[in-house]
Amino acid sequence: MVIENELKKLVNQLRHDEVAQIRLGNSDITVKVFDHGSQLSLTTSIYYGGNFIPKSVRRCIAGKSPFDSGWVTTNITVDEQNFQIYLNYQEKMNDLSNLKFKDLLEEFSWQADEWRLYLDEHDKNDLVHVHVK
C-alpha cells in the first residue's frame, strides 16, 4: 500500500529528476516520466537467473499471463546479458490523478509479486535431482 507521504515524495522527485524509485511490496519500482511529462513508465525485476534463465521460465513468459491482469496492461522483457526478466508498464499520463497513480503503483506491484511467484514455481521444474548413496 502506498502511503500519502511516499507518493508526494515520489511525485516531487519525478518533477525534478524525471526518474524515481519506490519500494512497494516486494518490488523496487523504477518510475520514469518522459516526452515532456506526457509518458509514464514503470519497471521492476521479476526474475533473476544468476547465470541462466531456464527453459521452463522462458515458456512461462512466452505464454499468457497466469492471472487476470486487470486494468493495467504490462509487458515482459528479458535482459539476456544479466539473466533478468522485467515487468514493464508504459502509457500516456492523460488525466492521471494522485489516486489513479496510487492505484496504478499498487496494481503494478501486485502483478510483479504474482509473476515472481509464478516464475519461481516454474524455475524449480528444471532442477535435476541427484540421488546420493
N, C-alpha and C positions, 0 to 999 in steps of 0.2 A: 504494500500500500504506500502510495506517495504522500508524504506529509507536505502541507502547505508551504512551510519554510524551505524545504528542499526544492520544491517546484519553483518558488520565487528565485532562489539562488541559481537554479539551472537556467531559467529564462534570462536572468540578468547576465549570466556568463555567455549565453548564446548571443545576446545583443552585442556584447563586447568582442567576443572571440570567434563567433560563428561555429564553434565546436565545444562540446562539454561532455562530461561523463557523469553517470549516475549509477549507483548500486541499488538494484531493486530485485528482491527475491534472491535467486542465485545468479543473477546476471549483472555484469558490468556493461552497461549500455552506452555506446558512443552515439551522441546526438549531434547532427550537423544541420546547419541551415546554409543554403547556397542559392545561386541565381537571384541575388539581391533580396534574399529573405523570402522568396516565393516557394522554395522547395525545402522539404524536411526529409532527413534520412535517419534511420535507427539501425544499429548494427551490434550484434553480440555473438560471441563464440558459443557454439552449442556442442562441439566435439573437438577433442584434441587427441590425435592418434599416436603421439610420441614420434615414431619414425615410420608409421604405416597406417593407412586407412583400410580396414578390412573390407572384403567384397560384400559381406552382409550389410555393413553400414552404407556402402555405396548404393546397394539395391534399395535400401530404405529411403534415401534422399532422392532417388530417381523416380520413386512411386508417388502416389497421392498421400497427402497428409493423413496421419493416423487418427486425427481428431478434427472436430469441427472448428475451423479457423475463425469463425465468427465474422465480424465486420472489418477486421484488419487483414489485408492481403499482404502476405510476406513471400519472400523467395529465399532460396538457399544457394550459397556459393561455396566453392571448395578452394582453399589455398593449398595447392599441391606441394609447394616448396616447404611449407611449415606444417603440413599434415593437420590442418584445421578446417573445420566446417563452420560457416557463419549463417545466422539468420538475419535477414535484411528486410527493411521496410523503406519505401520511398514514395512520397506523394506531394502534391501541391498543398500549400498551407492555407488554402481558402477557408475562411471562417473558422479557424482553429482557436476556440476559446480555451481558457485555462482548464475548464472542466473536461473538455474534449481531449486536450493534450494529456491531462492526468489519466483519463480512461485509456487513451492510446498507449501510454507507457505501461500501464498495468496489464493490458491485454497482450502487448508485445512480450513483456516479461513472463506472463503465464505461458504463452506459446513456446518461448525459449525453454522454459522448465520442462514442458511436455516433450519437446523434441529431444532434450538431453536424456530424459528417462527412456524414451523410445530407442534412441541410438545406443545408449549404454546397454540396454537389454539385448539388442541385436549384436552388439560388439562381442558378446560372450559366445555367439554361435560359431565363431571362427577359432575358438580356443581348441587346442589339441590336447587331449587328455593322455597323459603318460602314466602308466601303472608301473610302480617300482616294487620289486620283490624284496 
